[in-house]
Amino acid sequence: MAGTISGIIASLGGPVLVAVVMFILGLVFQAGFSASLRGGLYSGIGLASLFVIVNNATDTLTPVILAFSERFGRTGAVTDLGWGSAGIAFAWPGLAFTLLGIIIVNAIMVLTGLVKTMWTDVWSFWHGQVVGGFVWALSGGNITLGVVAAIIFLVINSYVGDFTAKTYQEFNGLPGISVPCCVTLLALPAIPVNALFEKIPWFNKLNASPEAIRKKIGIAGELGVMGTIIGIVLGFLGGNNFAGALNLGIQIGVLMVFLPKTVSVLCEGVIPIANAVTEFVQERFEGKKEVYVAVDCAALLGHPSVMASAVLLYPLCVILAIFLPGNAMIPIASLALIPYWCGAIAPYFKGNVIRMVLFVLLWIIPVLIIATVNANLHTLTMGNLGLADPAVLNSSLDMGGDPLGYLLIKIFGLFA
C-alpha cells in the first residue's frame, strides 16, 4: 500500500499534486467545494506556470553559459546533474517509509504545538528523500538509517519554515503560508550578513531595489527592458550572433515580465485555502493556535528583485566556479536553482539587488566545495539506483552541495 502511494506521488508531479492537496485541504477545513476546487486548480496552474517560465529561461540560457565557460577552457571534472539528483528521491528503497514517517511526525508536532508548519507541500519531501538515499548508499544499504536521516532533515526544515514564515508572508503578500523547502535555510546566514552590510559606510546607503534602479536609469530600469538588455549582453558573451543575442534578450525579457504575473495566479489559489485553515483552527482553539500552510518555494519568485538578481548571477556564478580553488564542478544544469536562492533571501535584503548578488556569490563558495567533496557519494548513490553512469563523477548544487544535508550525511556516516 505504501509503495502504491509513493508511486502515485512520484508520477503526478508537483503542480498536479499541489492542486489535489490544496483541494482536499479546502474541503477538510470547510472552505466550500467551489472555493476548494478553484483554490486547488489555481495553485496547480500557478505552480506549473512558474516551472514553465523558469525552466524555459534555464534551457535558453544553458547553452550560452556553457559556451561562456568553455571560453575559459574549463568544463569541470565533476558533471553537474542539476535536479537530476531528484531521481534518488523516487528510486531509493526507503521512499514509502520516509513519506509515511514524516506525515505522522509532522501531524504530531503540529497538534502538540511543536511547529506551526503543516507540511501540505508533499512534493517538497523529495529533498529529505535524497538525503535519505545518500545515507542509505553510504551505509551499504541500511534503510533505517536513511529514513531517520531523511525525517530529521525534513523536521529541521519545518522549524526553518516556522522561523521564516512571517517574513515571507509579509514580503510576498501570502498570509498564512510557510516555505519549509531546503532553500529557506539561506535566510539564517542572510540575517547576519545583511547586518554586516548595514555597518559598511556608503554601501549601507546604496538603494539597489528594482524600483530605485528604475527611477535612476529610466526606461532601462523597466523589468522587461532590463531583462532584454542583460540577455543580449549574455548572448554576445556566449558567442551568439546578432540574431541569437536578440532572441535571448527577448526570452529573458519574457521571464522578467511574466514571472511576477504567474506568482499572482499561484497566490489566487493558495491564499483562500490558507485563510480557511487559519479561520478553522482559530475558531476551535479560540485564537490561541496558529497553523501555517506549507507551499513550494516557487511562491517566493514573484518579487522583481528575484529574477533581476538571478540573471546577473548566472554568469557570475560560472566565473566564480571556474576560478574557485578546490572546486571541480562548473554549475550549468544547477543554475536553475539560483532564482530559488534569490527568492529565499529577497525579504531579508529588502529586495536590494546588489546585496542579494553579493550574498549568493558568498553562499555558493561552500556549496560548490561541498558538491565537489560529495561527488563520490553522489555518484555512488546515482549508480546504485541505475540513474547515472557510475564511472562518471557527478554532483549538483541543490542536494549535492546542501550544507544541512551534508552535515547529516557526515553524522550518520559515523553509524554506517
N, C-alpha and C positions, 0 to 999 in steps of 0.2 A: 504493500500500500504506500509506504513512504517513498519507495523508488518510483512508483507511478506519479505521485505528487511532484517529486523533484523533476521528473522527466517533462511533465506538463509545463512547469515553471521555466525550464530551460528552452522549451520550444516556443513559448508565447512571445518572449522578448519584452523589453522594458515598457514601451508605450501601451501595448495591449494589457500587460499585467497591471500597470498603474491604473488603467481605465477600469478594469474589473475590480481591483481592490477598492478604489475610490467609490465605485457604485455600491458595492457591498457595505462599505463603511457608512455611506449616506443612509442606506436602509436601516442598518443596525442602530444608528444614532438619530433616527427619526427625522431625517431631512425631507422625507417625502419621496415618492417614486420619481416624479418628473425632475425634481432638483437633483436627486441622486444620479439619475441617468445622464442628465446634462453635465453635471459635475464630473462624472466619470469619463464621459466622452471628450469633453474639452480638456481634461487633464491629459488623456492619452494623445489627443490631437496636438496639443501644445508641445508635449514632450517629443513626439515624433517629428514635428516641425523643427524643433531645436536641433535634433540629431541630423536631420537632412541638411540644414544650413551649415552647421559646424563641420560635418563630415565632407560636404561638398567643398568647403573652403580648404579643409585639410588636404583633400585629394588634389585640389587645384594647386596648392602651394608645395606639396611634397616634391614633385619633380624639380621645381625651381630651387628649393632649399637643398635638394640632393646635388644638383648641378653646382650650386653655390659652394657646398662643402668640398666637392671634388676639385674645385679650382685651387683649394689649399692642399691638395694631394693627400687627403685623409678620408677614409671611409669607415674606419674602426674595426678592431679585431673581434668585437662582440656585436652580433646582429641585433638591431632594435626591433622587437616584435610588436611594440606598442600594446594595444589592447588584445593582442593575440593571446596574452597570458590569461585572459578571462576564460579561455577554454579549459584551464585547470579546474576552475570552479565547478564546471558541469561534467567533468570526467573522473575526478578522483573518487574513491570508494566511500568517503565519509560525507558526501554531499547530503544525503537524506537525513542522517543523524544530526548534522550541524543545523540544518534547516529547522527540524522539529525542536532541537535543543534551544536555539536562540529565541524561537517564538514563545516557548514555555518560560524561559528565563526572563525575557522582556516583559511578558504578561505579569509575572510575579513581581518584578521590580516596579512596574507602573502601579499595580494595585497596592503595593506596600509603600509607595511614595519614594522609593529609592531613586527613580528617574521620572522625568516628565515626558520623555520622548516615547511615544507609542509607535514602534517601528513598522509602519504600514508600507514603507517603501521596500517591499520584499525583494525587488530586483537588486538592490544595492547590497544584499547579503553576499554577493559574489566576491567582494573584496576580502571578507573574512574567510570565505571558502578557499581562496587562493593561498592565504597564509596557512590554512589547514593542510592544503595539498603540499606545500613546501615542507612542513614539519613531518608529514607522512613520508615523503620521499627521503628526507634527511635521516629519519629514524628507521629506515629499512622496511617501511610498510606498517608502522604502528598507527592504526586508525584512531585509537582512543586519544593518543597524544595530539594528533592532528585536529580532532574535533574539539578538544578542550582549548587548544591554541586559537582556533577559529572563533569560538564563542567568547573567549576573553577579549580578542581583538574587537569584536562587534560590541561587547559591553562597554569597553573603553570609549568607543566611538559614540555610544549612546550618551555618555557623560559629556563628551565634547559637543554633541548636538545640543544638550541642555545648556551648556555654557555659552554657546554662540547664538542660541535661538532668538533672544530678544533683539540682539544687534541686527541679525539678518531680517527679522520681521519688520523692524522699523526702516532699515535702509532700502529694502526691496519691496516694501508695501505688501507684505504677505503675513497678515496676522494669524497667529495660531499654529505656525509651521515650525519644523525643526529640520536640520540637514545633518544627519549623522554619517554622511559619506566620509571616507578617509581624507579627502582633500581639505575638509574643515579643520584638520589638525594644524594647518598653516596659520590659523588665527592665533594660536598660542604664542609662537615666536613673533608674529606680526605686531602684537601689542607692545612688547619692549623695544622692538626695532623702531616703531613709529615714535615711541617716547624718546629714543636716541635722536631721531631725525629732528624732533622738536627742539633739541638743545643745540643744533648746529646753526650758528649765525648765518643770516641771509637765506640759507636753504630752507629754514623753517618758515620764511615769509613767502616762499615761492608757491603760488597757487597754480597748479597744473591740472585742474579739473577740466573735463571737456568743455564745460560752459565758459570757464575763464579763457581757455585756448581759443574758443570760437570768438569771443569778444576781442581778443588781441589781434588775431590774424584774419578776421572777417570770414569770407566765404570759404577760404581754405580750411577753416576750422569746423565746417559742417561735416557731420559724420560721413555722409556719402562721398563728399569731395575729398575729405582727408583719407578715407579708405582707398579711393581710386588712385590718389597720388602715391600713397605708400605701396599699393600693389604694382603700379607702373615702375617705380624705383626698384622694387624687389625683382620684377620681371627682367629688367636690364642687368641687374647684378647676377641673376641666374643664367644669363646668356640668351635670353629671348630676343627675337627680332622686334621691330616696332609694333607690328600687329599683335604678336604674342603678349608683349608687355601691356598693351592697351586692353586686351581681353582679360588678362589677370587683374588689372586695375578695376575693371567693371565688376569682376567676380568678388573682389574684396569689398567694393562699394556696396554690393548686394548684401554681403554679410553684415556690414556695419549698420545698414539702414533697417534691415528686416529682422535681425535677431531680437532687438527690444520688442518688436511687434509680436513675435511669436511667444515671447515670455508672457505678454499680456493675455494671450489665449490660455496659456497654462494657468495663469492666475484666476481667470474666469471659472476654471474648473475646480481648482484647489480651495480657494477662499471660502465659498459657500459650505463645502464639506467640513473644512476646519472650523468654521463658525458653528456649525451644527454640533460637532463633537464638543466644543468648548461649552456651548449652552447646555447640552445634555449633562455633561459632567458637573458643571457648576450648580445646576438645579438640584441634583441629587446629593451633592456634598456641600450644599449651602455656600457655594463660592469659595470653599476652603481648599479645593483641589484644582490644580491646573494641569492640563494634558496638552502636549504638542503632537501634531500630526507630521510624521516624517515624510519628506518629499525628496526627490532626486536633486543632486547638486546642480543639475541643469537649470533649476529655478533661480540660481544666482547669476545667470549670464546676462540679465536684462539691462543692467546699468551701462550707459555709454562708455564708461572708463574701462570696462572689462575687455571688449574686443579691441579698443584703441591700444591698450597695453599689450594684449596678446599678439597683435600683428607686428608690433615693434619688437616683441620678444622672440619671435620665430628665428630671424637671422642672428640675433644677438646670442641666443642660447646655443646655436650651432657653432658660432665663432668661439664662444667660451669653451664648449666641449672639445673643439679641435686643439686648443692650446692648454687645456687643463692637465697638469701632471697627475699621473695615476689613473686617468680615465681612458677606457678602451672602447667606449660606445658613443657613436655620433647619433644623437636623437633625431630621427626622421619620422618614423611611424608614431613615436610618442609625443610629437608636437601637438597632437590633438588634445593632450592633457592640459596644455598651457592655459586655454581660456577658463578652465575649471579652477585652476590655481588662482587666476586673477579674480574670478567671481568670489572665491572664498575669502580673499583679503581686501577686496574693494571697500567694504564698510569700515574697516579698521584704518584705512588710509584716506577715508572720506572721498574716494574716487580720484585721488591725486595720481595721475598717470606716471609721473617721474618717480614718485616714491614706490609705486607698485612695480615698475620695471626694475628698479634697483633691488627691491626685496627679492623678487623672483630670481634675479641673477645671483644673489647670495644663497638663496634656498637650493637652487639647482646644483650647486657645487657638491654638498654632501650627498645629494640624491644620485648624482652621476657616479660618485665614488662607490656608494653602496650598490648601485646597479652593476658596476664592474666587479666588485668583490663577490656579489651574489650570483654572478653569471653561471658558475659551475652548478650551483643548486638549481637555478632557474632551468638550465639546460637538462639536468638530470630529471627534474620533475616533468618537463615537457616530453622528454624522450621516453620515460617510463609509461606515460599515458598515450604514447603514439601521436603526439600533437606536433612534433618537430623532429628534425634530424638530430640525433644525439651527438653526432660528430661535429656539429657546428655550434659554437658558443652563442648563446642568445640571452637577452635580458630585456628589461623595459624600465621606463621611468616610474610608471604608476605603481605596480606591486613589486617589481624587481628592485626598485630603489626606495620603497616606502620605509621611512625610518622606524615607525612603530612596528610594522610587520617584521623588519629585520631584527629589532630588539627581541621580539617574542621568539623568532627563529633561533637566535643565539641562546636564549634562556632554555627553551625546550630542547635544544641540542644537547644540553647537559644531561638530559634524561634519556637520550637516544641510545 
